[in-house]
Amino acid sequence: MLLDFLLCFAAWSALALGMDRHHEDAWPGVASEAPAAALRRKRLAQTGWALLALSLGMALGFPGAATVAMSAAVWTAALSLSALAATAMATWQPQRLPTLGMLALALALPVLAFSRLSL
């Protein structure tokens, strides 16, 4: 569940930062019309979708002791909770969203390694 949440939070953070409004809120000094900012928004959106697909693949590909149906239900719960958390951060603390998204992604790696060792 923790791995699903971390990957989904990183994905929702990237997707939010790929939008004009949240991108400007997170980086207020960056002009959103600049070609570099447009390219960064596009890459963030692509990364967000890729992370969501990865999180679904991880949840369904390695269900552990649970069935695939139960893993899908747990992933859906993690997807919803992480969307709520990313939306709250984008609304109330937008300048911290890039840092927290990267931190979630960085924390997902040790969680993944530890969960695979315990199987």
Secondary structure as UniProt FT lines:
FT   HELIX           2..17
FT   HELIX           20..26
FT   TURN            28..29
FT   TURN            32..33
FT   HELIX           35..61
FT   TURN            64..65
FT   HELIX           68..92
FT   HELIX           94..96
FT   HELIX           97..117
//
